Amino acid sequence: MKMKSFVLTVALAIGLFVVSGGCSNSTLETGGAYTTSSTNSAGEVTTTSDMVLFKADSAFELCYTSLQTVFQLERNNRELLWKTSPEIKHTLDKCRAQVLPILQRWALARKAYVASSTTANMTTLEGILTDLQTILVAAQAGLTTGTNTVTTATSTNN
């Protein structure tokens, strides 16, 4: 029952964030981690904030944190869950095995995007985020139903 309320809470939080358009402020603080500065030939400094990267990082962090919460819930209740269905642990073990490669792909793709903020590089980040979301959905389903719904998450984007 606690897992269902957790999933519902996360789904409602994400839905509220999406429906409300995110934060009410559509700019980032000057000088923050997502701010870049450039100097033109006249010596004028221009600063810009990368809201797209901020939102991608935020979505990835939310998904990763949710996935880690599912893993921790299973670890903390492994004995009880094993009695319910051994398949729960096996399903989550398959999910766990896919997370590190996705984290590595995210780090490389993010580095590429920071070096060159192109649509293609952002599309790669979005594909990797989709892969992580696929694992999260499989982990949540495996935890609540004890069924193995894991597929290897491989987007066409690296």
C-alpha positions in Angstrom: 0.0 0.0 0.0 2.9 2.4 0.8 4.4 1.8 -2.7 1.1 2.7 -4.4 0.9 5.9 -2.4 4.5 6.7 -3.3 4.0 6.1 -7.0 0.8 8.2 -6.9 2.6 11.0 -5.1 5.5 11.0 -7.6 3.0 10.9 -10.5 1.0 13.8 -9.1 4.1 15.9 -8.4 5.3 15.4 -12.0 1.9 16.1 -13.4 1.5 19.2 -11.3 5.0 20.4 -12.4 4.2 19.8 -16.1 0.7 21.3 -16.0 1.8 24.4 -14.1 4.6 24.9 -16.6 7.3 24.3 -14.1 8.5 27.0 -11.8 6.8 30.4 -12.0 10.1 32.0 -12.8 11.4 31.2 -16.3 14.9 32.5 -15.7 17.8 31.2 -13.8 19.9 33.2 -11.3 22.8 35.0 -13.0 26.1 33.5 -12.1 24.6 30.1 -11.4 25.8 26.7 -12.6 23.7 27.0 -15.8 25.0 30.4 -16.7 27.7 31.0 -19.3 29.5 34.3 -20.1 31.1 35.5 -23.3 32.9 38.6 -24.2 32.5 40.2 -27.6 35.1 42.1 -29.6 34.0 45.4 -27.9 34.7 43.9 -24.5 31.1 43.6 -23.5 30.2 40.6 -21.3 27.0 38.8 -22.2 25.6 36.1 -19.8 23.0 33.6 -20.8 21.3 30.8 -18.8 20.6 27.4 -20.3 17.1 26.7 -19.0 16.9 23.7 -21.4 19.9 22.0 -19.7 18.6 22.9 -16.3 15.2 21.2 -17.1 16.9 18.1 -18.5 19.2 17.8 -15.5 16.2 18.3 -13.1 14.1 15.6 -14.9 17.1 13.2 -14.9 17.7 13.8 -11.2 14.0 13.3 -10.3 13.9 10.0 -12.3 17.2 8.8 -10.8 16.2 9.7 -7.3 12.8 7.9 -7.8 14.6 4.8 -9.1 17.0 4.8 -6.1 14.0 5.1 -3.8 12.5 2.0 -5.3 15.8 0.1 -5.0 16.1 1.2 -1.3 12.6 0.2 -0.6 13.2 -3.3 -1.9 16.5 -3.6 0.0 14.9 -2.5 3.3 12.0 -5.0 2.8 13.8 -7.7 1.0 12.8 -10.5 3.3 9.1 -9.7 3.2 9.2 -9.1 -0.5 11.0 -12.4 -1.1 8.2 -14.2 0.7 5.7 -12.4 -1.6 7.6 -13.1 -4.8 11.3 -13.9 -5.4 10.7 -12.4 -8.9 10.7 -8.9 -7.3 14.4 -9.1 -6.4 15.3 -10.6 -9.7 13.4 -7.9 -11.6 15.1 -5.1 -9.6 18.5 -6.7 -10.0 18.0 -6.6 -13.8 17.0 -2.9 -13.5 20.0 -2.1 -11.3 22.4 -3.6 -13.8 21.2 -1.1 -16.4 21.6 2.1 -14.3 25.4 2.5 -14.4 25.7 2.4 -18.2 22.9 5.0 -18.4 24.6 7.2 -15.9 27.8 7.0 -18.0 26.0 7.7 -21.2 24.3 10.7 -19.5 27.6 12.1 -18.3 29.1 11.9 -21.8 26.1 13.3 -23.6 25.8 16.1 -21.1 29.5 17.0 -21.6 28.9 17.1 -25.3 25.8 19.3 -24.9 27.7 21.7 -22.6 30.5 21.9 -25.3 27.9 22.4 -28.1 24.3 23.3 -27.2 22.8 21.8 -30.4 19.4 20.3 -30.8 21.0 17.0 -31.7 22.9 16.9 -28.4 19.7 17.7 -26.5 17.9 14.9 -28.4 20.6 12.5 -27.2 20.1 13.6 -23.6 16.3 13.2 -24.0 16.8 9.7 -25.4 18.9 8.7 -22.4 16.4 10.2 -20.0 13.7 8.1 -21.7 15.8 5.0 -21.2 16.1 5.8 -17.5 12.4 6.4 -17.3 11.8 3.0 -18.9 13.8 1.4 -16.2 12.0 3.3 -13.5 8.6 2.1 -14.8 9.8 -1.5 -15.0 11.2 -1.3 -11.5 8.0 0.2 -10.0 5.9 -2.4 -11.8 8.2 -5.2 -10.7 8.1 -4.0 -7.1 4.3 -3.6 -7.0 3.3 -6.7 -9.0 6.3 -9.0 -8.7 6.3 -9.5 -12.5 9.4 -9.2 -14.7 8.7 -6.4 -17.2 12.3 -5.4 -17.7 13.6 -4.8 -21.2 17.0 -3.6 -21.9 16.8 0.2 -22.2 18.6 1.2 -25.4 17.6 4.2 -27.3 18.9 5.1 -30.7 20.8 7.9 -29.0 24.1 7.4 -27.3 
